[in-house]
Each structure stands twice: as C-alpha cells, then as structure tokens.
C-alpha cells in the first residue's frame, strides 16, 4: 500500500520542480572560457572575416548561459569593443558594441533614465552596449555598407539598481529607449572573461 502512494507523489514532485525551474528562468547566468580559433565552427569565422575583414586580434570564447551554448568573438574595431555571438552551429546571433552614455542620443537616454527613475531609488550603470540583430546577410551589409533596413537596433544595459538592496541587472531597451525586458544577473566576476 505504501509503495502505490509513492507513485502519486512523483507527478506532484515533477510538477513542483517544473514551477521551481520556471521561476529561475528570469535570471541570467553566463560562464565563458577562452578557446582556440580551431575550435570555432568555420562558418562563424568566415562570417566574421566577411563582415569585419581580417581581424587577427579576435579572441574566441565558448559561452554557456541560460539559453545554451554559443561562440563569441571579442575584438576592438573602429575604437570600440565588439562582441559577436554565434549559436552552437556557428550561425550569427547578434553583435554588441560597447559605447559611452554620450554616444546614446539624448532623447533615447532620457527615456532610459525615466525607466530607471520609476523603478529604483538609485542606479549605477556598469556597461552600455548597442545591440544589432538580423539575418547574416543583413548584418554583414550593415557593417560593410551602413544599410540598416534589415537590422534591429537595441540597447543592452548592465546596471546595479537599488531599492532596499543593490542588485545587478541586464535590461534591453528598443532604439527609442523604451523598456523591453530585464534579467537579474547571477554571475561571479571570474566567470566572464573581458579581453
């Protein structure tokens, strides 16, 4: 009799774990490790050369995050740090360029600042990145010819927000500064390699 009751508990336990897992899906975690160029899918390396030319100073990383495994090239180009992310098969996902607050249009930054002021008592901005997504050909044309019709531009901002306690967040805003989404960052500083 006791054995059959334990089978009734298993579905409840599985359901509970599913809810528990879903509640943590709103957090961001990343772990990066440096890899050799030979470990990167050829199509990722080919795309990077086609869009940015021969950039011998690119450093490649293998990244694991809440969305899975990806490859990331980091390099400096035209005075800015670039990060180009590819999925596990070597297909382009997005390009992020680190920028200063002064490089964001004033009306866009005002909209972003209004969001921060409505949500937090204090905010410290850690990093601002302009993020570009689109098809592999659209992104390549954008960086070679400046054609932005097929490219979606957003801002990704890493910041500390304080109400009762300081917490680290990553938020995404559209090209006009309107809030889209945010994730609470759960990462140790040693997990991410900067250049």
C-alpha angles and dihedrals in degrees: 000000000000091000093058092050091057089061089060090055095053096071090047090050093049091049091049092050089050092055090045091051092047092053090060094048089088091069127087123223130170136180120188132188128184115248136186120260089244090065093060121093111260094233090058092052091045092051092049092051091047093052102036105019124231103341102176091178095066114126118205126216136185110222132195117193141151088284096052137253123343143161121237131194116202123192145137117256128171092350097308135096111247129197118192116190126201128185123244090277094051098258116144114256105171147327122229125193120193111230140174124250088249089062092062114088110257095239090050093049090048090057091048091047090051089056092051092048092050094050107035142036091220135011133191114192111218102178139358121202131180106221125205125193132174143102118325091250093045092052092045092051090047093057096039101040107012094243105153102175095102096039128090114213123204139159121240113196127188110201146154114241124194131200104136096340135016112257130180117236140175114210132184123213129184123245091274093051098257114147115252108168146327138207128201107239116233103182137125114228091240092058094070122061116208114194 
